[in-house]
Amino acid sequence: RYRIYPSEYDDTQLFATFGVYGELRGRELQDKAAIASSGGNVLFLSPGLQLFPVPSITVEASYHIPVIHALHGSQLGEDYRIMAGVQLLMN
């Protein structure tokens, strides 16, 4: 992550974030047999923003872009994901 605002430390801070993550998906079973069109893996790039309006609260949002879809068989993959959240930091 990279602090966008302010240039010096302050209680309110805004960060640009970037991540890379993957998902490994196991095969699904039907009547104890593996389904051919299930399982695989996906690699995502994830740019986002993280805001600390006060030191004890974080508000964040990110956009997840799949760059590698290695899914088995005939499956629908995601075009994108949007995730957002609020965290209360306990001291």
Contacts in CASP RR format, 6 or more apart in sequence:
PFRMAT RR
TARGET T0000
AUTHOR 0000-0000-0000
METHOD contacts of the structure
MODEL  1
RYRIYPSEYDDTQLFATFGVYGELRGRELQDKAAIASSGGNVLFLSPGLQ
LFPVPSITVEASYHIPVIHALHGSQLGEDYRIMAGVQLLMN
1 15 0 8 1.000
1 16 0 8 1.000
1 17 0 8 1.000
1 18 0 8 1.000
1 50 0 8 1.000
2 15 0 8 1.000
2 16 0 8 1.000
2 17 0 8 1.000
3 13 0 8 1.000
3 14 0 8 1.000
3 15 0 8 1.000
4 14 0 8 1.000
4 15 0 8 1.000
4 16 0 8 1.000
5 12 0 8 1.000
5 13 0 8 1.000
5 14 0 8 1.000
6 12 0 8 1.000
6 13 0 8 1.000
11 52 0 8 1.000
11 54 0 8 1.000
11 55 0 8 1.000
12 51 0 8 1.000
12 52 0 8 1.000
12 53 0 8 1.000
12 54 0 8 1.000
13 51 0 8 1.000
13 52 0 8 1.000
14 49 0 8 1.000
14 50 0 8 1.000
14 51 0 8 1.000
14 52 0 8 1.000
15 49 0 8 1.000
15 50 0 8 1.000
15 51 0 8 1.000
15 52 0 8 1.000
16 47 0 8 1.000
16 48 0 8 1.000
16 49 0 8 1.000
17 46 0 8 1.000
17 47 0 8 1.000
17 48 0 8 1.000
17 49 0 8 1.000
17 50 0 8 1.000
17 60 0 8 1.000
17 62 0 8 1.000
18 45 0 8 1.000
18 46 0 8 1.000
18 47 0 8 1.000
18 48 0 8 1.000
19 45 0 8 1.000
19 46 0 8 1.000
19 47 0 8 1.000
20 43 0 8 1.000
20 44 0 8 1.000
20 45 0 8 1.000
20 46 0 8 1.000
21 43 0 8 1.000
21 44 0 8 1.000
21 46 0 8 1.000
22 41 0 8 1.000
22 42 0 8 1.000
22 43 0 8 1.000
22 44 0 8 1.000
23 41 0 8 1.000
23 42 0 8 1.000
23 44 0 8 1.000
24 40 0 8 1.000
24 41 0 8 1.000
25 38 0 8 1.000
25 39 0 8 1.000
25 40 0 8 1.000
25 41 0 8 1.000
25 42 0 8 1.000
25 71 0 8 1.000
26 38 0 8 1.000
26 39 0 8 1.000
26 40 0 8 1.000
27 34 0 8 1.000
27 35 0 8 1.000
27 38 0 8 1.000
27 39 0 8 1.000
27 72 0 8 1.000
28 34 0 8 1.000
28 35 0 8 1.000
28 38 0 8 1.000
28 39 0 8 1.000
29 35 0 8 1.000
36 72 0 8 1.000
36 73 0 8 1.000
37 72 0 8 1.000
37 73 0 8 1.000
37 74 0 8 1.000
37 75 0 8 1.000
38 72 0 8 1.000
38 75 0 8 1.000
39 71 0 8 1.000
39 72 0 8 1.000
39 75 0 8 1.000
40 70 0 8 1.000
40 71 0 8 1.000
40 72 0 8 1.000
41 68 0 8 1.000
41 70 0 8 1.000
41 71 0 8 1.000
42 66 0 8 1.000
42 68 0 8 1.000
42 69 0 8 1.000
42 70 0 8 1.000
42 71 0 8 1.000
42 77 0 8 1.000
42 78 0 8 1.000
43 66 0 8 1.000
43 67 0 8 1.000
43 68 0 8 1.000
44 64 0 8 1.000
44 65 0 8 1.000
44 66 0 8 1.000
44 67 0 8 1.000
44 81 0 8 1.000
45 64 0 8 1.000
45 65 0 8 1.000
45 67 0 8 1.000
46 62 0 8 1.000
46 63 0 8 1.000
46 64 0 8 1.000
46 65 0 8 1.000
47 62 0 8 1.000
47 63 0 8 1.000
47 65 0 8 1.000
48 60 0 8 1.000
48 61 0 8 1.000
48 62 0 8 1.000
48 63 0 8 1.000
49 60 0 8 1.000
49 61 0 8 1.000
49 62 0 8 1.000
50 58 0 8 1.000
50 59 0 8 1.000
50 60 0 8 1.000
51 58 0 8 1.000
51 59 0 8 1.000
51 60 0 8 1.000
52 58 0 8 1.000
53 59 0 8 1.000
55 89 0 8 1.000
56 88 0 8 1.000
56 89 0 8 1.000
56 90 0 8 1.000
56 91 0 8 1.000
57 86 0 8 1.000
57 87 0 8 1.000
57 88 0 8 1.000
57 89 0 8 1.000
58 86 0 8 1.000
58 87 0 8 1.000
58 89 0 8 1.000
59 84 0 8 1.000
59 85 0 8 1.000
59 86 0 8 1.000
59 87 0 8 1.000
60 84 0 8 1.000
60 85 0 8 1.000
60 86 0 8 1.000
60 87 0 8 1.000
61 82 0 8 1.000
61 83 0 8 1.000
61 84 0 8 1.000
61 85 0 8 1.000
62 82 0 8 1.000
62 83 0 8 1.000
62 84 0 8 1.000
63 80 0 8 1.000
63 81 0 8 1.000
63 82 0 8 1.000
64 78 0 8 1.000
64 80 0 8 1.000
64 81 0 8 1.000
64 82 0 8 1.000
64 83 0 8 1.000
65 80 0 8 1.000
66 77 0 8 1.000
66 78 0 8 1.000
66 79 0 8 1.000
66 80 0 8 1.000
69 77 0 8 1.000
71 77 0 8 1.000
END
